[in-house]
């Protein structure tokens, strides 16, 4: 969604190994039962590396500009709009990391870094402007009943007049979906304050991945007949979760945002585990696998190797995602 509304313009496994995995699959549901009454969700502090390091301080600072927003929500908007690409330009003429259209920028763009200009292509101006615009919209609808953040997001999509008219989020499917999308994505950018709920589909995803053990890696492989049933790393994880009804993006760095992020100590079988040469930037993630427990994952490592068990505790371990259905649905098809 871009800023375009009228208002806005104004290795094969051994038998022992397979038994090990099946025990872990069953264990997913045992652990799930033990966590039903646990703490889920998280604070609004940013998850490790979720925002590229170049923008981390900007998002953290300006995400606290007013009570209606927070750093994780601002990060979710920027990711949804541009995938943190400061050079993004849409067919609707939306520009930069925050995807302002020229008319909106002329009215609401600010000189965020104090260098004397307002440059829509400069994240140092565009990110503060996005936060300021959010807070301006929140002021417009401050007297409307309901959740102030939801009303602000609805204003961003449908216009403050619609929110005022309907006394809250208007009954427009697009607007309701936009509010749900951003607030769901927000959780993938927030650092959890406690354990997050386990995925009910995790065991099925592991079962699918287990059946691929021993197949040769294929770069770009999706497991189709044309690919000879072979996968690359993110093709495997995508197919594994599709087998249980959850559609993930194709590439690993987008799959990272498909849900909240458990710590290393809180990993459960079925969590996606990610690896990067830049541990400060989720957009630089280059590899993903499916955690099976005991410090191991099933992954498609590289050309010449087979789908196999690998250890996750390596210097390039980035973090993990507990895939949720809502989280996957919220991800943009292209960023």
ZIKA-V995526 format. One record per residue. RES is the residue in one letter. SS is DSSP state (@ for helix, = for strand, . for the rest). PSI is psi in whole degrees, -180 to 180 (* if undefined). Layout:
RES&SS&PSI ; RES&SS&PSI
This chain:
X&.&128 ; X&.&166 ; X&.&95 ; X&.&2 ; X&.&160 ; X&@&-39 ; X&@&-38 ; X&@&-33 ; X&@&-56 ; X&.&* ; X&.&131 ; X&.&145 ; X&.&154 ; X&.&165 ; X&@&-39 ; X&@&-40 ; X&@&-41 ; X&@&-40 ; X&@&-39 ; X&@&-46 ; X&@&-43 ; X&@&-35 ; X&@&-39 ; X&@&-37 ; X&@&-47 ; X&@&-37 ; X&@&-25 ; X&@&-44 ; X&@&-29 ; X&@&-49 ; X&@&-39 ; X&@&-43 ; X&@&-35 ; X&@&-19 ; X&.&3 ; X&.&-39 ; X&.&13 ; X&.&180 ; X&.&130 ; X&.&175 ; X&.&-159 ; X&.&175 ; X&.&-177 ; X&.&10 ; X&.&150 ; X&=&139 ; X&.&154 ; X&.&121 ; X&.&3 ; X&.&-32 ; X&.&133 ; X&.&141 ; X&@&-33 ; X&@&-24 ; X&@&-2 ; X&@&-52 ; X&@&-38 ; X&@&-47 ; X&@&-40 ; X&@&-44 ; X&@&-56 ; X&@&-18 ; X&.&-10 ; X&.&21 ; X&.&-36 ; X&.&163 ; X&.&-21 ; X&.&-16 ; X&.&171 ; X&.&166 ; X&@&-39 ; X&@&-37 ; X&@&-42 ; X&@&-41 ; X&@&-41 ; X&@&-41 ; X&@&-45 ; X&@&-40 ; X&@&-44 ; X&@&-39 ; X&@&-45 ; X&@&-4 ; X&.&29 ; X&.&29 ; X&.&109 ; X&.&-11 ; X&.&9 ; X&.&139 ; X&=&128 ; X&.&164 ; X&.&-22 ; X&.&12 ; X&.&13 ; X&.&140 ; X&=&143 ; X&.&-174 ; X&.&-29 ; X&.&0 ; X&.&54 ; X&=&139 ; X&.&156 ; X&@&-41 ; X&@&-40 ; X&@&-39 ; X&@&-40 ; X&@&-34 ; X&@&-37 ; X&@&-6 ; X&.&140 ; X&.&162 ; X&.&84 ; X&.&-30 ; X&.&2 ; X&.&29 ; X&.&7 ; X&.&-1 ; X&.&166 ; X&.&103 ; X&.&112 ; X&.&-24 ; X&.&-8 ; X&.&113 ; X&@&-26 ; X&@&-21 ; X&@&-42 ; X&@&-40 ; X&@&-48 ; X&@&-37 ; X&@&-39 ; X&@&-43 ; X&@&-44 ; X&@&-40 ; X&@&-43 ; X&@&-47 ; X&@&-32 ; X&@&-45 ; X&@&-40 ; X&@&-37 ; X&@&-40 ; X&@&-35 ; X&.&24 ; X&.&-25 ; X&.&3 ; X&.&135 ; X&.&159 ; X&.&-169 ; X&.&120 ; X&@&-37 ; X&@&-43 ; X&@&-41 ; X&@&-38 ; X&@&-47 ; X&@&-39 ; X&@&-37 ; X&@&-39 ; X&@&-38 ; X&@&-46 ; X&@&-12 ; X&.&142 ; X&@&-32 ; X&@&-36 ; X&@&-40 ; X&@&-42 ; X&@&-44 ; X&@&-44 ; X&@&1 ; X&.&35 ; X&.&-162 ; X&.&121 ; X&.&162 ; X&.&46 ; X&.&127 ; X&@&-42 ; X&@&-43 ; X&@&-43 ; X&@&-40 ; X&@&-37 ; X&@&-45 ; X&@&-45 ; X&@&-41 ; X&@&-50 ; X&@&-42 ; X&@&-29 ; X&@&-46 ; X&@&-34 ; X&@&-40 ; X&@&-25 ; X&@&-12 ; X&@&-6 ; X&=&141 ; X&.&122 ; X&.&149 ; X&.&-11 ; X&.&-170 ; X&.&143 ; X&.&154 ; X&.&139 ; X&.&153 ; X&.&131 ; X&.&-23 ; X&.&-1 ; X&@&-45 ; X&@&-41 ; X&@&-38 ; X&@&-41 ; X&@&-42 ; X&@&-43 ; X&@&-48 ; X&@&-39 ; X&@&-37 ; X&@&-12 ; X&.&-5 ; X&.&134 ; X&.&-11 ; X&.&142 ; X&=&141 ; X&.&144 ; X&.&117 ; X&.&127 ; X&.&5 ; X&.&133 ; X&=&6 ; X&.&10 ; X&.&172 ; X&.&-39 ; X&.&-29 ; X&.&4 ; X&.&25 ; X&.&15 ; X&.&160 ; X&=&159 ; X&.&-173 ; X&@&-52 ; X&@&-24 ; X&@&-38 ; X&@&-48 ; X&@&-38 ; X&@&-48 ; X&@&-38 ; X&@&-44 ; X&@&-28 ; X&@&-29 ; X&.&-17 ; X&.&19 ; X&.&14 ; X&.&122 ; X&.&119 ; X&.&158 ; X&.&167 ; X&.&-33 ; X&.&154 ; X&@&-41 ; X&@&-20 ; X&@&-33 ; X&@&-26 ; X&.&-28 ; X&.&18 ; X&.&12 ; X&.&-176 ; X&.&171 ; X&.&99 ; X&.&152 ; X&.&171 ; X&@&-39 ; X&@&-18 ; X&@&7 ; X&.&142 ; X&.&153 ; X&.&136 ; X&.&-19 ; X&.&143 ; X&=&137 ; X&=&139 ; X&=&154 ; X&=&142 ; X&=&153 ; X&.&-8 ; X&.&101 ; X&.&5 ; X&.&3 ; X&.&107 ; X&@&-22 ; X&@&-14 ; X&@&4 ; X&=&135 ; X&=&-6 ; X&=&149 ; X&=&148 ; X&=&177 ; X&=&119 ; X&=&138 ; X&=&-2 ; X&=&164 ; X&.&21 ; X&.&13 ; X&=&155 ; X&=&163 ; X&=&128 ; X&=&163 ; X&=&100 ; X&.&-52 ; X&.&168 ; X&.&133 ; X&.&-14 ; X&.&167 ; X&=&161 ; X&=&131 ; X&=&178 ; X&=&135 ; X&=&153 ; X&=&149 ; X&.&-18 ; X&.&80 ; X&.&163 ; X&.&-23 ; X&.&11 ; X&=&124 ; X&=&-47 ; X&=&-169 ; X&=&162 ; X&=&131 ; X&.&106 ; X&.&130 ; X&.&153 ; X&@&-45 ; X&@&-40 ; X&@&-43 ; X&@&-40 ; X&@&-29 ; X&@&-17 ; X&.&137 ; X&.&150 ; X&.&-24 ; X&.&134 ; X&.&*
